[in-house]
Amino acid sequence: MKKTALSRVMALLLASSTLTISQFALAHAHLKTPVPADKAVVNSSPQNLTLTFTEDVEVAFSGVEVLNAQHQPVAVEKAKLNDKQHDQLIVPIAQPLPSGSYQVNWHVLSVDGHKTKGSYSFSVK
């Protein structure tokens, strides 16, 4: 009987520690929805990039870089936080993008202090 109770306690401890570790792993701002979408082909140049993350981000410590097919930087304005949605960065594009492929490199600091970064691509017809 004592072995069964001990086994149950151990199982509960293991399950709770797994849940705790899972919550810490999810406590980072990951890119949820980029617009234009990853691997999208758009008919014309977007005026803005809109990057929505899984949690709120600190705009002062976040940034976005856009590179063309030759890996040259494209002129974009500084990322701004959506006033109504603090998990969303809006990046105005300074001049219309010509036809071609583009890579978006982003880095953010979430409000809980975790840094994440990543990249995705899209094309303009």
C-alpha positions in Angstrom: 0.0 0.0 0.0 2.8 2.4 0.8 4.5 1.7 -2.5 1.3 2.6 -4.4 1.0 5.9 -2.5 4.7 6.7 -3.0 4.3 5.9 -6.7 1.3 8.3 -7.0 3.2 11.1 -5.3 6.2 10.6 -7.6 3.9 10.6 -10.6 2.3 13.8 -9.4 5.6 15.5 -8.8 6.9 14.4 -12.3 3.7 15.7 -13.9 3.8 19.1 -12.1 7.5 19.6 -12.9 6.8 18.8 -16.6 4.0 21.4 -16.7 6.2 24.0 -15.0 9.0 23.4 -17.5 6.6 23.5 -20.4 5.2 26.9 -19.2 8.8 28.3 -19.0 9.5 27.1 -22.5 6.4 28.8 -23.7 7.3 32.1 -21.9 9.0 33.5 -25.0 7.6 35.8 -27.7 7.5 33.6 -30.8 6.3 34.9 -34.1 2.7 33.8 -34.5 1.4 35.6 -37.6 3.5 37.6 -40.0 1.9 39.7 -42.7 2.8 39.1 -45.5 2.8 35.5 -44.4 5.9 33.2 -44.5 6.6 32.1 -48.1 3.7 34.2 -49.4 3.8 35.7 -52.9 2.1 39.1 -52.9 0.9 40.9 -56.0 2.3 44.3 -55.0 4.6 45.7 -52.3 3.1 45.9 -48.8 3.2 49.3 -47.2 3.9 47.7 -43.8 5.1 44.4 -42.3 2.9 43.3 -39.4 4.4 40.8 -37.0 2.2 39.4 -34.3 3.9 37.4 -31.5 2.6 35.0 -28.9 3.1 37.6 -26.1 3.6 41.3 -25.6 7.0 42.7 -26.7 9.2 45.7 -25.7 9.5 47.8 -28.9 12.6 49.7 -27.6 14.6 46.4 -27.6 13.1 44.9 -30.7 13.8 45.3 -34.4 13.2 44.1 -37.9 15.6 44.0 -40.9 14.5 43.3 -44.5 17.0 41.9 -47.0 16.5 41.6 -50.8 17.5 38.6 -52.9 21.1 39.9 -53.0 21.1 40.1 -49.2 21.2 43.9 -49.3 19.2 45.8 -46.7 15.9 47.3 -47.8 14.9 50.7 -46.3 12.3 50.3 -43.6 11.3 52.6 -40.8 11.7 51.8 -37.1 9.3 49.1 -35.8 6.3 50.5 -33.9 4.2 48.8 -31.4 0.5 48.6 -32.2 -1.2 50.9 -29.7 -4.1 48.5 -29.1 -2.2 45.2 -29.4 1.1 45.1 -27.6 2.1 41.7 -29.1 2.2 43.3 -32.6 5.0 45.1 -34.3 4.3 47.3 -37.4 7.2 48.1 -39.7 6.5 50.7 -42.4 8.4 50.1 -45.6 10.1 53.3 -46.7 9.7 52.8 -50.5 7.7 50.3 -52.5 9.5 46.9 -52.9 10.3 45.9 -56.5 9.5 42.4 -57.7 11.7 39.8 -56.0 12.3 37.7 -52.9 12.7 39.2 -49.4 13.9 37.9 -46.1 12.7 39.4 -42.8 15.0 39.0 -39.8 13.4 39.9 -36.5 14.5 40.1 -32.9 12.3 40.9 -29.9 12.4 41.2 -26.2 9.2 40.0 -24.5 7.8 41.9 -21.6 8.9 39.1 -19.3 12.5 39.7 -20.3 13.1 36.8 -22.8 14.9 37.5 -26.1 13.9 35.6 -29.3 14.8 36.0 -32.9 14.0 34.4 -36.2 13.4 35.0 -39.9 10.9 34.3 -42.7 10.6 35.1 -46.3 8.1 36.4 -48.9 8.1 37.5 -52.5 6.6 40.3 -54.5 5.4 39.5 -58.0 
